[in-house]
Amino acid sequence: MSLDAIKSISEAEERARQSKINAQQNARQSIDDAEKAGKEAVAATLLRAESEIAELKRKSDQTAAELAKELASKTANRQATLRARAEGRLDKAAKLIVERIVNF
C-alpha cells in the first residue's frame, strides 16, 4: 500500500472516530434536554394541578357553607313550627289536667 493510501485510510478512520464521538455527545445532549424538558413539564403540571385543587377546595367549601346556612335556616323554621305546636298542645294538656283534678 502506498503512503497516500495509508494516510487516506487513517484520515477516514479519524473522521469516523470523531463522527462517532460527536454522535455520542449529541445523543447525551438530546437525552439531557429531554430529561430537563420532562422535569419542567412535570413541575408545571404539578403546579397547575395544585392550583386547580385549591380552586376546587375553595368552591366546595363555599358550597358547603351555603348548604349549611340553608339547612340551619330550614332547621330553625321547623323548630319554630314544632315549638308553636307543642306550646298549643301544652295549653290543652294543662287545661285537661286542671279539669280532671277539679272534677275528680
C-alpha positions in Angstrom: 0.0 0.0 0.0 1.2 3.4 -0.7 1.8 6.1 1.9 -1.0 8.2 0.5 -3.5 5.3 0.8 -2.5 4.6 4.4 -2.7 8.3 5.1 -6.2 8.4 3.5 -7.4 5.4 5.4 -6.0 6.9 8.7 -7.8 10.1 8.0 -11.1 8.3 7.2 -10.8 6.3 10.4 -10.1 9.5 12.3 -13.2 11.2 10.7 -15.3 8.1 11.6 -14.0 8.1 15.2 -14.7 11.8 15.5 -18.1 11.4 13.9 -18.9 8.6 16.4 -17.8 10.8 19.4 -19.9 13.7 18.1 -22.9 11.4 17.7 -22.5 10.1 21.2 -22.2 13.7 22.6 -25.3 14.7 20.6 -27.2 11.7 21.9 -26.2 12.5 25.5 -27.2 16.1 25.0 -30.5 15.1 23.5 -31.2 12.8 26.5 -30.3 15.6 28.9 -32.5 18.0 27.1 -35.4 15.6 27.0 -35.0 14.8 30.8 -34.9 18.6 31.5 -38.0 19.2 29.4 -39.8 16.3 31.0 -39.0 17.5 34.6 -40.1 21.0 33.6 -43.4 19.6 32.2 -44.0 17.6 35.3 -43.3 20.6 37.6 -45.6 22.8 35.5 -48.3 20.1 35.6 -48.0 19.7 39.4 -48.2 23.4 39.8 -51.3 23.6 37.7 -52.9 20.6 39.5 -52.2 22.2 42.9 -53.8 25.4 41.7 -56.9 23.5 40.4 -57.2 21.6 43.6 -57.0 24.8 45.7 -59.8 26.3 43.5 -61.9 23.2 43.7 -61.5 23.1 47.5 -62.4 26.8 47.8 -65.6 26.2 45.7 -66.5 23.1 47.6 -66.0 25.0 50.9 -68.2 27.8 49.7 -70.9 25.4 48.5 -70.7 23.5 51.8 -71.1 26.8 53.8 -74.1 27.8 51.7 -75.7 24.4 52.2 -75.0 24.6 55.9 -76.7 28.0 56.1 -79.7 26.8 54.2 -80.0 23.7 56.3 -79.7 25.8 59.5 -82.4 28.1 58.3 -84.8 25.2 57.5 -84.0 23.5 60.8 -84.8 26.8 62.7 -88.1 27.1 60.8 -89.1 23.5 61.6 -88.0 24.0 65.2 -90.2 27.1 65.5 -93.1 25.3 63.9 -92.7 22.3 66.3 -92.3 24.6 69.3 -95.5 26.5 68.4 -97.5 23.2 68.0 -96.0 22.0 71.3 -97.0 25.2 73.1 -100.5 24.9 71.8 -100.8 21.3 73.0 -99.2 22.3 76.3 -102.1 24.7 76.9 -104.6 22.0 76.1 -102.8 19.4 78.3 -102.8 21.9 81.2 -106.5 22.6 80.8 -107.2 18.9 80.6 -105.2 18.2 83.8 -106.9 21.0 85.6 -110.4 19.8 84.6 -109.6 16.2 85.8 -108.3 17.4 89.1 -111.2 19.8 89.6 -113.7 17.2 88.5 -112.1 14.4 90.5 
